[in-house]
Structure formats: structure tokens, C-alpha cells
Amino acid sequence: MHQYEIFSAQQNREERQGHLPSTNTPISPHAQSESSNAPATNGKLSGGSKTQYTYEYLAQLLKDKKQLEAFPNVFHHLDRLAEEEISRVRVSLFQFEFAKDAMSNLPEPEGDVTTMTEKIFVPVKEHPDVSV
């Protein structure tokens, strides 16, 4: 028997015993029904058409990314995919609507643009490494 056939036979047996969902529900931990508001095993919450992520999912992604760094220049695609997912989750978790609204309510700038500079004196004897 091939590995796929063994997995299928084991899956069918577990389905009959009630350990796995039926075949009409997604088996992948990354698949989530759009109508369900229950948390998925991968840290995603789906409400309506927008997917929301959890902080635990972000922590797990960062942990996985750190483990991938143990093998530099080996898993190029996995590293890129992990970075993309981390970015997507960060944007979803830390993007606040009130910040967008506050920026849109700012008045238009008036007058000329002014650049200000400040001169700071650093004692050379105390800080010889600083070169200005």
C-alpha cells in the first residue's frame, strides 16, 4: 500500500469512529468556513467576509520563523511564505480604523515648509568614538 492509500484508509476508519469531521468539512487546519465564528486551529477567526487573526497565531508564526532561521539558505520559499503570512497577520492585528479616521480629519497644511536644525555639542574627551 502506498502512503496516500494508508492515510486514506486510516482517515476513513477515524471518520467512521467519529474522530475526524465528515468529508464535506475541510480537513486542513488552514481551511475555515466563512459562516463559522469559532476559532480555527491555526489562529484565524472568520467573521463575515473578513478574516481576523489571533495573537497566539502570530506568536506561533514568529516561533516557526525562528526555527526556519536555523537552516539558512535551505528553505527559501518557506521563509518567504512565513514572512508574507507574518506581515499579513501584523497588518490585520495592528491596523486600527480610528487611526485612519484621525488622519483624514486633519486640516490642510498652511504656509511654507520649514526645516529646523539643532546643534549638539559632544565632549570629545568623554566620547572619543563620536565623529560629527
PLY file of the C-alpha trace (Angstrom):
ply
format ascii 1.0
element vertex 132
property float x
property float y
property float z
element edge 131
property int vertex1
property int vertex2
end_header
0.00 0.00 0.00
1.24 3.48 -0.78
1.49 6.15 1.89
-1.50 8.02 0.43
-3.64 4.88 0.46
-2.64 4.18 4.08
-3.60 7.73 5.08
-6.92 7.47 3.23
-7.75 4.14 4.86
-6.82 5.47 8.30
-8.83 8.65 7.66
-11.90 6.64 6.63
-11.59 4.47 9.73
-11.30 7.51 12.02
-14.23 9.21 10.29
-16.39 6.19 10.96
-15.34 6.26 14.64
-16.17 9.96 14.88
-12.59 11.25 15.35
-12.47 13.33 12.18
-15.00 15.63 10.58
-17.06 14.33 7.71
-15.76 14.69 4.16
-17.89 17.76 3.49
-15.91 19.81 6.07
-12.35 20.89 5.32
-9.68 18.64 6.82
-6.87 21.18 6.50
-6.21 23.19 9.67
-5.82 26.23 7.40
-9.32 25.97 5.96
-12.06 27.80 7.81
-15.70 28.02 6.97
-16.81 31.59 6.16
-20.02 31.23 8.15
-18.38 29.99 11.34
-17.26 32.38 14.07
-15.48 29.69 16.09
-11.70 29.91 16.35
-9.80 27.69 13.96
-6.79 25.63 14.98
-4.46 27.95 13.10
-5.42 31.09 15.00
-7.80 32.59 12.47
-11.27 33.81 13.29
-13.63 34.25 10.43
-16.47 36.67 10.74
-18.39 37.50 7.56
-16.00 38.05 4.68
-13.05 39.40 6.70
-10.56 37.06 8.37
-9.29 38.04 11.80
-6.15 36.60 13.36
-5.19 35.95 16.98
-2.06 36.92 18.88
-1.34 33.24 19.53
-1.22 32.62 15.79
1.27 35.47 15.35
3.40 34.10 18.19
3.40 30.65 16.56
4.38 32.14 13.20
7.28 34.01 14.79
8.38 30.82 16.54
8.25 28.91 13.25
10.21 31.68 11.51
12.90 31.47 14.18
13.12 27.70 13.68
13.50 28.23 9.92
16.42 30.58 10.57
18.34 27.58 11.91
18.63 26.42 8.29
19.84 29.47 6.33
19.64 29.30 2.53
17.77 25.98 2.63
14.05 26.76 2.70
13.83 29.87 0.51
10.14 29.53 -0.31
9.07 28.65 3.22
10.98 31.63 4.56
9.27 33.95 2.08
5.83 32.47 2.77
6.33 32.77 6.52
7.34 36.44 6.11
4.26 37.14 3.98
1.93 35.50 6.50
3.57 37.32 9.42
3.13 40.62 7.58
-0.49 39.83 6.77
-1.25 38.93 10.40
0.54 42.00 11.77
-1.40 44.29 9.46
-4.65 42.61 10.45
-3.94 42.73 14.18
-2.41 46.19 14.49
-4.33 48.21 11.91
-6.81 50.41 13.70
-9.68 52.15 11.98
-9.59 55.15 14.32
-6.03 55.96 13.18
-7.21 56.18 9.57
-10.14 58.40 10.57
-7.92 60.72 12.62
-5.55 61.21 9.68
-8.39 62.02 7.31
-9.77 64.71 9.66
-6.53 66.72 9.81
-6.62 70.21 8.31
-4.67 71.03 5.16
-1.13 72.34 5.80
-0.67 76.10 5.53
2.46 78.16 4.83
5.97 77.25 3.78
7.76 74.08 4.82
10.37 74.88 7.47
13.37 72.71 8.27
14.74 73.12 11.77
18.20 72.04 12.90
19.76 71.87 16.33
23.47 71.84 17.09
24.55 69.45 19.84
27.96 69.70 21.47
29.54 66.38 22.44
32.61 66.42 24.70
35.36 64.68 22.71
37.33 63.64 25.80
34.34 61.78 27.25
33.09 60.35 23.92
36.05 59.84 21.55
34.08 57.44 19.31
31.62 60.11 18.17
32.61 61.82 14.94
30.37 64.50 13.56
0 1
1 2
2 3
3 4
4 5
5 6
6 7
7 8
8 9
9 10
10 11
11 12
12 13
13 14
14 15
15 16
16 17
17 18
18 19
19 20
20 21
21 22
22 23
23 24
24 25
25 26
26 27
27 28
28 29
29 30
30 31
31 32
32 33
33 34
34 35
35 36
36 37
37 38
38 39
39 40
40 41
41 42
42 43
43 44
44 45
45 46
46 47
47 48
48 49
49 50
50 51
51 52
52 53
53 54
54 55
55 56
56 57
57 58
58 59
59 60
60 61
61 62
62 63
63 64
64 65
65 66
66 67
67 68
68 69
69 70
70 71
71 72
72 73
73 74
74 75
75 76
76 77
77 78
78 79
79 80
80 81
81 82
82 83
83 84
84 85
85 86
86 87
87 88
88 89
89 90
90 91
91 92
92 93
93 94
94 95
95 96
96 97
97 98
98 99
99 100
100 101
101 102
102 103
103 104
104 105
105 106
106 107
107 108
108 109
109 110
110 111
111 112
112 113
113 114
114 115
115 116
116 117
117 118
118 119
119 120
120 121
121 122
122 123
123 124
124 125
125 126
126 127
127 128
128 129
129 130
130 131
